[in-house]
Amino acid sequence: MDPLKLPLGIQTFSKLRDSKTNFLYVDKTEEIHNLISSEGYFFLSRPRRFGKSMLLSTIDAIFSGKQELFKGLWIYDQWDWSKQFPVIRFDLSGINNSSRAALEQELLLIIRANAERFGFDFRDIERPTLNATLRHFLISLEKKFKAKAVLLIDEYDKPIQNTLDKEELPIIMRDALRDFYSAIKSSDDHLQFSLMTGITKFGKMGLFSGANNYTDISLNPKYATIVGFTHEELLQQFGNLFDGADMEKVREWYNGYNFLGNSVYNPFDILPFLDGGHKFKNYWWQTGQTNFLINLLQTGSYDLPQVGKSRITEEQLGAFDVENIKLEVLLFQAGYLTIEREVNVGARIVYQMRIPNMEIADSLNSLFFRVLSQLDDEHLHKRITAAEALLFQDMELLETSLRTMFSSIAHQNYTGNQLQKQEGYYAAVAYTYFRSIGFRINAEEASAQGRADLVIDTGQSIYVIEFKVDAKNPGEALRQIKDRGYHEPYLGQGLSVYLIGIHFNSEQKNVDVFDWELIK
């Protein structure tokens, strides 16, 4: 047999399973079978490029009765292929979202394309309103095929996602989509099954109030791995494609997304990693970041080093709306945070969050650093200098690199606010500055007597750092580390332990005092 081909850029199941090709397909049909075996309406939220479109294409092929495509897969002899259903597909990823009228016209064109695909003259289907047209189309399908329709909606929230950085447009998009999804709800008696996918789950009082008959399976353990690859699937179904790769490093870099089941890899990391000769890079992150996230970080006041340790309640995850956006919820839904564990606190469910893997930790902290400092990638060489200082235990070079970095922050970044007087700001800039280099770093690391502001572990030495702003006593930061024993948990490990006290001057907006001491 020819070697497996990587399905790079392929989102259509029929093309993936063409008998003339030998594309890799990780068999998800048992989980899909569990989902589609009964009538129902379901919603699945997953980050971008996570395999949602391929999932919908696979479900389309099953309901359309294309049994030949499933030969060799779990579902091949488990499904009643004699029953076929008309499948309607809505893909909102490239839809015009410049106005409500433009959005509704695009939705009408999608209905028209589906109607003509099933042999209807659209003039017989169209009604005075968009919602009435959709309902009449569903009724006509059932009459013609003697079977209820299957409705699959991909990127249901994209018109809102694309406009979140605009003034009123996301609210207009939300209200238009809510009305459209209300029409789906009112056509319940003409639908066999429906699955809606997207990145965000907008709250019950927002977009989802128009489609509240949809069951959210995003955090249902039964479907935790319905998209994405588990580590076991990498080992069992990828043949020899990982030969020579450090699998533990692969896990550390790309695994870690947890939806209350086995953790999974984003396919868009794994496939380019294999295609690129096992090079560890930020593949998924480089496919694009949301401008709205950047705007939210710039306009809000966030304890960024602690974002990766957030706690989010079940209610907060379900309350997301364009007028009520919580940073940690957005980061989770976008794939920058994931669930570490679920905790019952009284009658409430609370999710302890974490950053999924090294790719996201590296990329997210680089983003945070750029947002906080307004410095671009041209300053990468300055971070390399800091990395060299830490690796070679050169305190003079480390001090110089910090002073140079803070002096590069434009004066207007401080204008109109009191950032320069906030200890947390300097700690956050320093944290993201060092973390974006790639070292293991903890902010506010706990000890018996309190928390150090920053602990850096290079594998050869430990740096315990305390920050102060406009402190009256020059040696206060270093003395606090020693008096409270922030460094004591790291002694006796055979590593050099450096204590560093850094004082910032809010007038100079830079390092004022840089004290250090080596503890052997």
N, C-alpha and C positions, 0 to 999 in steps of 0.2 A: 504494500500500500504506500502511496505517496506520503511524504511527511505532512503533518498537520500545518495548515495555513492559519495565520492570525487574522481574525475578522476585523481588521482596523477600519473604522469608519462605517461598518455595515450595521444597519439598524432594522433590516427587513429579514424576517425569519425564512421566507421562501428562498431568498438569495443565499442565505447562510447554509441552507440545507440542500442546495442544488446538487443533484447526483453527479454532475460533472466536476464539482469542486471537492475539496477536502478541508473545509474550514472547521476550526475548533468550535465546538458548542458544549458548554457546561450544562448538563441536563437538569433543568429546573421543573420538568413536567409533572413530577409527583406533587410538588407544592402547588403548582398551578391547578392541577386536578382537584386538590382539596378546596381551592378557592372557588372554582367555577361549577362545582358539582350540584349546587342548588341555586335557585333563583335568588337574586339579591343585588344590592347596590353598594359598592365599596370604594373607599378612597385610600390611596397609598401615597405618602410623602417620602421622598428620598432626595438627596442632594443631586445637583446637575451631573450629567454624564455618568449616571450610576446604573444604567441598563433599563430604565423605565420604558423607553420606546421599543426595545426588543421584547420586553415582557408583553406589551400590548399587541405587537405583531404576532407573537406566538399564540396568544389567546385568539386573535383573529383567525389564524390558520386552523385552530382546533374547531371553533364554532362553524367555520366554513367547510369543514369536513375534508380537509386535505391530508388524509391519513398517510399518503405515501411520503410526506415530508418528515414523518415521525418514526420511520422505521429505525429500529435500534434504540429508541428512547423508551423510557419507563411507560409512558402513556399509550404506546402503540396498541396494545391489546387490552387496555383498561377503559377505553372510552367507547361510547356507542356512536360510531361514525355514520350510522344510517340517519341520524337526526342532524339536520343542518339548519342554520339560522342566518338570516341576513345581518351582516355586520356593518355598522356605521362607524366611521372613524372621524374624529375631530382632532386636528393638530393645531394648537394655537401658538406654536413657537415662533412663527414668522408673520403673525397676523398684524394688520395695520392698527395701531393704537393711538392715532393722532387725535381722535375725537370719538364720541359715542356713535355718531352716525357712521363713521368709517369702520368701527368695530362691528356694528350690526350688519353692515353691508358685507363684510368679510365672512361673517357667520352664515349669512344667507347664501353666499357663493359656495361655501362648504356643503351646505344642505343640497344645493343644486348639483354639485359634482357627484355627491352620493346618490341622488335621485336618478341622474342620467346613467350612472354606473349600473343601476338596477333596471334600466330600460324604461323609465318614466319620462314623459314629456313634462318639463318643469312648469309649463303653463297650466298643467292640470293639478300641480301640487301647490303652487304659490298661493298664499292668502294675504290679506291686507297687512298683517303684522308678522314679524319674525317668529314669535312664539306660536302663533296660529299655524304658520307654515310648517314648523317642526312637528307639531302635534298631528297635522293632517298627513304629513309624510310617514310618520310612524303607523298611523292607521292604515294607510294605503299599502305599506309593506306587509303588514299582517294579513290583509285581505289577499294580496297577490301570492304570497309564499306559504300561507297557512301556518305561519310560525311567528312568534314574537321576535322583535329585533334585539340585537346586542349592541350596546352603545359604549364605545371606548373613547375617552377624552384624554389626550396627551397634553401636558404643559397647560393645564386648566387655568393657572394663575399667571402665565407669562405676560399678558397685557398689563397686569398690575406690577409685576416685577420690573418690567421695562420702563415704568413711569414713576417709580418710587422717589426719584430725585427731582420730580416736578412738583409744582404747587398744588393744584386742584385735580390734575389729571388722574392720579391713582384712585381717588374717590369716585370720579366719573366712571372709570373702568370697572371698579368694584360694583357699583350700582347697576351698570349695564349687564355685567356677567351674572349678578345675583338674579336679575329679572329673567335672564335666559335660562339659568339653571332651575328657576321656579317652573318653567315650562316643562322641563324634564320630569320634575317631581309630579306635575299634574298628569303626565302621560304614563304613570306607573303601570297601568293595566295593559300597556302595549309593549312592555320591555321584559325580556327574559333575564338579562343580566347587564350590569353596567360597572365599569371600572374607570375611575377618574384619578389621574396622577398629576403630581406637581412637586414643587420644592417646598412651598410654605403651606401651612394650614391656617387659613384665615378664620377668625372666631365665629361662633354661632350667631352673634349679632351683626357680623359683617357679611362676607361673601357666602358663608355656608348656611346662612338662614334661608337662602333660596334653594338649598339642596340638603336639607337636614334629614332626609331619608337615607343618606349614604352612611355606611358604617366605616369608621376610621380603623384601618388595620395596620397603621404605620408602626405601632408599638405592640402589636399582637405577636407573642413569641412564635406562633405557628408559621408566621410569614416573615420572620426576622431575616431569613437568607433567601427570599424569593428573587431578589436581585443582589448583585455582588457575588464575590467568590469567597468561600471559606478556605482556610488553610488546607484542610483535608482535600478539597476539590483541586487545589493546586498540585498536591502531591499525587492524586489518583488519576486526574483527567487531562493533564497537560503533557503526558508522554515524557519525552526527554528534553523538553524545551527549557527546563530549569537546570539541566546538567551543568555543573560547574559554578552555579550560583550559591551564595551564602544564604541559605533559607532563613536563618534566624535574623540576619540583617534585612532580608526582604520583609519579614514580619514586622520588624522594628520600624522600617521606613513606611510601609504601605498598609499594614493591617490595622485593626483597632476600632473600626466603626461598629458600634453595638446598638442594636435595636431590640434589646431584651431577649436575645438568643445568642447563638454562636456569633462571634465577631466576624466581620467580612472585610475584604479588600474592595476598593473601587476598581472596576474593570479598566477604567481609563488610566490607571497607574500601571496595572499588570501588563496589559497588551503592549504599550509603548516601551516598557522596561524590557520585555522579551525581544521586541523588534529592534531595540537600540543596543543590543549586545550586553545586557545586564548592567547598564550604567545607572547608578543611583542619582536620580534627578527629580525635580519637582514637576512631574508631568501633568498631573491634574490641575494644580494651581496655575500653571502657565496658560491654561485654556481660557482664562478670563476671570476677573473679580468684579463684583457688583460695585458700581459707582456709589450706590446708595449706602453701602456699608462704610465706604470711605467718608462720605458726607456725615453719616451718623457719628463716626468716631471723632470727626473734626469739631462737630458742634456740641457734643456731649462732654460730661465730666465723668470719666470712668477710671476705676482702679485697675488698669489694664493687666498688671502682673497677676491679679487675682481672678481675672475673667475665666481662666482655664480651670479654676477650682469652684466654679459657680454651683449654686443649688437652685433648681427650678422646680416649682410645684406643677402638678398635673394641670391645675387650673390655668397657670400662666402659659403653658404650652397651647392650651385651647382658646386663649383670649387674644391671640395675635391678630391685629388689624392695622390698617394703614394709619389710623388715628391713635394707635396704642402699640408702639413698637418697642419691645424690650431687647436690648442688645444681645443678651445671652440666648434668648429664644431665636433670634435671627441667626446667630452664629451656629446654633444647633441645627436648625432646619437647612442652613446652607452647607453644612458638612464640616464646619470649622471646630465644632465641639461635638462630643458624643457622650453617651451615658456610661458612667463608670459603675454605678449600682443604683438600684431602686430601694428606697427606704420608706417604711410606713411610720409616719409621725402622727400619732393619734388616728384620726379618721382621714388624714391626708396622705397622699403619695408624693414624695419628694425625690427628685432625681439629682444625684451627685454627678456633676459633669467633669469631663477632662478633655484635653486635646488628644485626638485619636492616635497620632503617630508622628514620626520625625519630620515627614514632609510638611505637615500642617504646622507643627511647632516652629519649624524654620521659617516657613513662608509667612505665617501669621504674625510672628514677631518682627519680621522685616517690614511688613505692612504697618504694624503699630509704630515702629521706629520712624518710618517715613511720615506718618500722620503727626506724631508728636513733635518731631524735629523739623519737618518740612524740608528734609534733606533727601536728595535723590540718590540713585545708584552710583553717581560719580564719586560718592564718599566711601565706596566699598574699600578702597585701599586703606582708608583710615581704620576701618574695622580689622583689616588684615594686620595692621600695625599693632592694634590692641591684642589680637590673637597671639602674635609673636611675643609680645610683652608677657602675657600670661604663661605661655608655654616655656619661655626661657627665664621666667621669674625675674623680669627686669622691671623693678618698681618705678624707676625714673622714666622709662619709655611708656609705661602704663599711665602715669600721671600726665605726661605730655600728650598722649593720644586722647585722653579725656578732655583736657583743656582745649585741644584743637577742635574736637567734635563740638563742644558746647559753644565755642567762639564762632562756629560756622552757622549756628542757628540764627536765622534772620531776626532782626529786631522786631519786625512787625508781627512775628509769631507770638509775642508777649503783649502786644498793644491791646488795650481795652479789657484786660483780664489781670488776674493776680497769680498767674501760673508760677512766676518766678519766686513767689513767696511760699509756695506749697512744696513741702518735703516730698510728697508723693509724686509730684511731677518729675523731679530730678531722679527719683528712684525708678520711675517708670521708663524714663529715657535711657538710663543706665542699664536697666534690666533688658529692655528690648535691643539695645545696642550690643550687649554681650551675648544675649540669647540668639540673635540673628547670625552670630559667628558660628554657632553650632555646638558650644559647650553645654554640659549638663549644669543647669542653673535652677536654683530655688529662690523665690522671693518670700520674705518673712518666714524663714525656716525656724521652726520651734525648737527651743531648748528648755531646760528645767526652769530657767529664770526669765524667759521671754522669747522674743523672736528677733533674729538678725534680719536686717533689711534685705541682704543679698548673700547667697553662698554660691561660689563658682567651683566646680570640680573639673579639672582638666585631665584627671587620671594620673597626674604626676604631683599635683599640689592642690591644696584647698585654699580658697580666698574667702574670708568672712568679712563682710563689708557693712558698715553702718553709715547712714547719711544724716547730716544736720543742715539746716538752713538758718543763716544769721545767728549762729550760736554765740553766746557771750564768752564762753571759755574755749580756747582753741583746741584743747585736747579732749573735749567732751565726748566725741564720737568714739575714738579709740578706747577711752577709759570705760565707756559703757559696755563695749564688747568684753573687756577683761573683767569688769566688776560683775557682770551678769553671766559670764561663762558661756557666751554664745559659741565659742570655739571648742569647748570641751568634748562634745560628741565626736569630733573628728580627730582627736589625739589618739595615738597608739595604733594608727593604721599604716605606719611606714611612709606617710606622705608629709611633705612640708606644709605647714599651716601658717598662712599669712593673715594677720589682722590688719584691716585697713579702715581708717576713719577719714571720711571725706566731708568737709564743710563747704557749703555753697554760699556765695554772696549774692543776694537778690538784686543788688544794684548793679554789680558787674555781670550778673547772670552767668557765672562761671565758678569753677573750683577756686576756693579761697585757701583752704588748708587740706593737705594730703599727707596724713600720718600713717605710718605702717610699722609693723613689728613682726618678726619671724619667730614662730614657736616651733622648735624642733621636736 
